[in-house]
């Protein structure tokens, strides 16, 4: 009986506290959602402004290909096929 009474009191305190906190959590949740949406909008704007720059960098790197065959590769190919070099 004593334990059940104590448990009932504590449960009542908990329920009251949960109800009182519940009202403020709704506004906190809305505030957090608004902040999140603002941050997402900022990130999307930064992405849009930087997307073309990223493409330009990638394209410039693709065009920086060296067409010279390394000497070591030439020698190894010649050795593999038994070609005598006259270098």
C-alpha positions as CSV (number, residue, x, y, z in Angstrom):
1,X,0.0,0.0,0.0
2,X,2.7,2.4,1.0
3,X,4.7,1.6,-2.1
4,X,1.7,1.9,-4.4
5,X,0.9,5.3,-2.8
6,X,4.4,6.6,-3.4
7,X,4.5,5.2,-6.9
8,X,1.2,7.0,-7.6
9,X,2.6,10.3,-6.3
10,X,5.7,10.1,-8.4
11,X,3.7,9.1,-11.4
12,X,1.5,12.1,-10.9
13,X,4.5,14.4,-10.6
14,X,6.0,12.9,-13.7
15,X,2.8,13.3,-15.7
16,X,2.4,16.9,-14.6
17,X,6.1,17.7,-15.5
18,X,5.7,16.0,-18.9
19,X,2.5,18.0,-19.7
20,X,4.2,21.3,-18.6
21,X,7.2,20.5,-20.7
22,X,5.2,19.4,-23.7
23,X,3.8,22.9,-24.4
24,X,7.3,24.4,-24.6
25,X,8.7,21.6,-26.6
26,X,6.3,22.3,-29.5
27,X,7.7,25.8,-29.9
28,X,11.2,24.6,-29.5
29,X,10.6,22.0,-32.2
30,X,9.1,24.6,-34.5
31,X,12.2,26.8,-33.9
32,X,14.6,24.0,-34.5
33,X,12.7,23.1,-37.7
34,X,12.9,26.7,-38.9
35,X,16.6,26.8,-38.2
36,X,17.1,23.6,-40.0
37,X,15.2,24.8,-43.0
38,X,17.2,28.0,-43.1
39,X,20.5,26.1,-43.0
40,X,19.3,23.8,-45.8
41,X,18.5,26.8,-47.9
42,X,21.9,28.3,-47.3
43,X,23.6,25.0,-48.2
44,X,21.6,24.8,-51.4
45,X,22.5,28.3,-52.4
46,X,26.2,27.7,-51.7
47,X,25.9,24.5,-53.8
48,X,24.3,26.3,-56.7
49,X,27.0,29.1,-56.6
50,X,29.9,26.6,-56.4
51,X,28.6,23.9,-58.8
52,X,30.0,25.5,-61.9
53,X,33.3,26.2,-60.2
54,X,33.7,22.6,-59.4
55,X,32.8,21.5,-62.9
56,X,35.4,24.0,-64.3
57,X,38.1,22.6,-62.0
58,X,37.3,19.0,-63.0
59,X,37.4,19.9,-66.7
60,X,40.7,21.8,-66.3
61,X,42.2,18.7,-64.6
62,X,41.0,16.4,-67.4
63,X,42.7,18.6,-70.0
64,X,46.1,18.5,-68.2
65,X,47.0,15.0,-69.4
66,X,50.6,14.4,-70.4
67,X,50.9,12.7,-73.7
68,X,54.5,11.8,-73.2
69,X,55.2,8.1,-72.6
70,X,57.6,7.7,-69.7
71,X,61.0,6.3,-70.7
72,X,60.7,3.4,-68.2
73,X,57.5,2.3,-69.9
74,X,59.1,2.4,-73.4
75,X,62.1,0.4,-72.1
76,X,59.9,-2.2,-70.4
77,X,57.8,-2.6,-73.5
78,X,60.9,-2.9,-75.7
79,X,62.4,-5.5,-73.3
80,X,59.1,-7.4,-73.2
81,X,58.9,-7.7,-77.0
82,X,62.6,-8.1,-77.6
83,X,63.1,-4.8,-79.4
84,X,66.6,-3.4,-79.2
85,X,66.7,0.3,-78.4
86,X,69.0,2.6,-80.3
87,X,68.8,5.5,-77.9
